[in-house]
Amino acid sequence: MQWVKVLGGVVGAAALLGLGIILGHFAIPKAANPPASSASAFQDLDPEILETVMGQLDASRIRENLRELSREPHLASSPQDEALVQLLLRRWQDPESGLDSAEASSYEVLLSFPSQEQPNHVAIVGPTGDILFSCRQSEENLTGEQGGPDVVPPYAAYAPPGTPQGLLVYANWGSEEDFKELQAQGIQLKGTIALTRYGGVGRGAKAVNAAKHEVAGVLVYTDPADINDGHSLPNETFPHSWHLPPSGVERGSYYEYFGDPLTPYLPANPSSFRLDPANASGFPPIPIQPIGFEDAKVLLCNLQGPSAPAAWQGALGCDYKLGPGFQPGGSSQADLHSPAAPSVEHTKLTPKSGQVNVSVHNRLELRNSSNVLGIIRGAVEPDRYVLYGNHRDSWVHGAVDPSSGTAVLLELSRVLGALLKKGIWRPRRSIVFASWGAEEFGLIGSTEFTEEFFSKLQERAVAYINVDISVFANATLRAQGTPPVQSVIFSAAKQVPAPGPGSLSVYDNWIRYFNRSSPVYGLVPSLGSLGSGSDYAPFIHFLGISSMDIAYTYDRSKTSARIYPTYHTAFDTFGYVDKFVDPGEDRVKSILRLGKDGLKTEAWPCLPLCRLQQPPGRGQDGGGTCSFGSVTAFSCLSMSVTTVRPSEASCRLPSSSSGPCWSTTASAWVRRPPDKRHGEACTPRAKMLAVPTGPLVTAVEKFEGAAVALGQHISALQKGTFDPLQVRMLNDQLMLLERAFLNPRAFPKQRYYSHVLWAPLNSFADTFPGLADACLRALNTDPGSAAWAEVQRQLSIVVVALEGAAATLRPVADL
C-alpha cells in the first residue's frame, strides 16, 4: 500500500461521520484481538461480511417501517409517541437481531399544547361582536387521515394565551425591516393584528419583531408563491399533486432557543433546578396563530390601504394591500372562504366594522418525553462513540419528517444486530443509535442528552450523524456539515450512480444543482453549514462534536418551494411519500448496497461506497432514498473502519482528496479583500477603519503548518510498526480538533452557541459569523465606539481559536 496516497485519505478525508461507521472497516470478529501494527491495522474489510450485510437489507421492510412509523399521529409525549418508544425497544432488544443493549430514558420537560376545551380561533368580528367570518380550526379531511381525534389542530407552540383584536395589517415576512417599512408608509401599528407569511425570518422572530412595534397579535400563513409555485386551487394540490392544499397549515415551535425551556444548561431531571415558567425567556411575547392560505386569501384580498411593495406580493390572485382594515363591501376577488361563517365578500363591511380577533388558548404542561438508545459496543475502542440519531416525534403523521430517516435507521440496525448476535461482526468503535424525543418543540431530547452527558460526550464522542428528513424528493443530494465531513461526502458522491438514466455520479449530478468555486479545487458542490434546524445543533454548537446532516432533495430550478409543501401539516402521510416524494420500492432497496469493487482502492478511507453490481455507467434503479443512504453509508464507513481516524486537518496536501477543509476555509476568508470579509454591508466602514487582520493571517499560517506537520508525523508512523497507544494519541488529536473552536463566552447572548467558526448568528457570512456580526453592528458608529471594540474582541476570539486548534495538532508532548 502506498502511504503517500493513503495519507490524503486518512488525514485529508475528515469524515468524522456517516453510516458506514456502522459497518466499519474494522468490522472484526467478536473475539479478535486489537491490531498492533500498521500491517494489520490498515487491512481491507472482508468482502464476504460486506456482501452479507448488503444482501440482507430488505426494501419491503424499509417501506413497512415507514408505514408503521407514520400510521398514526405521534405528537411528542402522546400515547402514540410512547408506543413508538416500545417499538424501538422491541426491535433493539430482539434476541435474534437486537443490539448489545437498548434502553429508554425520560425527561420531564415543558411542552405547549392547544386547549381542547377552548380551541384557538381567528375571526372577523363586527362592531357589536358578531362574527362576520371564521377561519378554519382544522385542516380539510382529504384522505380520511386529517380528521382523527389525535390530529392536533394547527397552533403555534409556546405562543401565549390571549384574545387580541384590532385592525388587520399585512407585514410580509414579519421581519424588523418589514415593520419599519409599514411605519415608513405612515401606518400606525399599535394595537393592530399583523398578517405575515412563513419564511424570511424564524417563526418566533415574527412575534418578537411585531411586539417591538406594539402590534397586538400575529397571524402566519404559507403563501402559494413560496411553497406551491403559485398553485392554489383544490384540483392542483394534494391529493392530486404534492402541493399544499388550501386548508394546509404549518405547525411549529415558536420558542426562540432549543432544549427544555425551564432547565437551560441542565438536564430536565427531577433533581434539576427549574425556572418559573413566568420568568422563562424565549417565548413569543404576544399571541400568534397559523392559518391556511384559503383563509389568508379572504383576509388579505379584502384589505384596504396602499398596495404592498412588489417583493411582498404573492400568489393569492389579488393585489396585496397593507391595510389597516378592510375595504367597504368586501372584494369579489376573495373567492376562497371557510364554510363556517359568511364570507367577507358577501358581507357589507366598513373599515371600522371589520376587526380581526385572534383567540389563543394554548397551555404549558410538564410532560415526560423519552429518548431511546441502542448500543453496539466497539471491539477495539468501546469508549469511543459514533452517534447516529433521528427524532421520533412529529406534529401529525410525519411520514417525511422524521419517519423517512428512521425507517432506514431501523432496517440498518436490524441487519447489523443480526450479524452481531451471530458473533461474526463487531465495529472497532461503539455505535449509538438514538431516537430523540420532543425535537419538534425545540430539539429537546437531544439537548437534554448533551446536557446530562456533557463531559462524557466531549471526551469520547467521535461524531454525530443526523438523518431527520432523509428524502425531500429525488433530484439531487443536499448535505450540510463542518469541514471534516466534506471530503468524504465528495468522495462517496463520486462513486455512487445518480438516480435515473445516464452515467452521472451523484457528485456530478449534485454539482449541477448546488456548486461553488473553491480556491484550491475549483468548482465543487456546495455543502451547507449547520444551523439549528435539527438535532445536530447541540452536538456541534454546544459540544463541538463533528456532525453532518444529509438528505436528497428537489430541483430548485423547477420549484420555488422553500421546503416540501406538506411540511408540518396533516397531509405529510405515508401515501404522500409513496405517491409524490420518492415512489417505488426498488429504489429503497439500493439504499446501502456496496459492491466488491469499492473495496480495492488503495486509499481505503475514501473507497467507493455504492458501486452497484451492474455494468459501469448504468444508473441505479433507485431514487433519492438510495442516494441518501449510500452517501451517508460511505461517510460512516470512513470513520469506523480506520485505525487512524479520517480527518482533513492537512487537506491542503497535494495527495488529499478533493474538498474544502478547515485551513482552506480560514485561508479563503483572510485572503479576501478587506471589503469582502465581513459581508457586503460592511464594505465602506471596513475599508475606512481597516480592521487589522494580521494576527488572524498569522494564526491561519500556524494552523496550516501544524496540519502539515501532523500529516508528516502520520506518514512516518506508517512506515514502521506503531503501538495502539500511539494510534490512540493521534486519534484523540483529530477528535479534539473540532472542540478547539469552541468558546463558551464568544456569544454571551446566544444560548448554547459556542462554535467560533459556525455559530448561526445574524449576518450572511459563511465563516467567523461573530466577527461578521460585530462588523455589521459597528456600521454607522464612530471609531473607538463600543461596537468597534466588539469587532476587535471577536477578532481576538477567532485568533485564539485558530491558535488553539494549531496547538491541538502539534505533537502531544509539546505544550
Helices and strands as residue ranges (DSSP letters): H 3-10, H 20-23, H 38-41, H 47-56, H 59-69, H 79-92, E 101-113, E 121-125, E 131-134, E 156-157, E 165-166, E 168-170, H 176-184, E 193-197, H 203-212, E 217-221, H 224-227, G 234-236, E 252-253, G 277-279, E 288-290, H 293-300, G 310-312, G 344-346, E 355-359, E 363-376, E 381-391, I 399-403, H 404-421, E 429-436, G 439-441, H 444-452, H 454-460, E 461-466, E 476-481, G 483-485, H 486-495, H 506-513, E 515-518, E 522-525, H 536-537, I 538-542, E 547-553, H 574-576, I 577-581, H 586-589, G 596-599, G 604-606, H 624-640, H 662-670, H 674-677, G 680-682, H 683-689, H 694-718, H 724-736, G 738-741, H 769-778, H 786-809
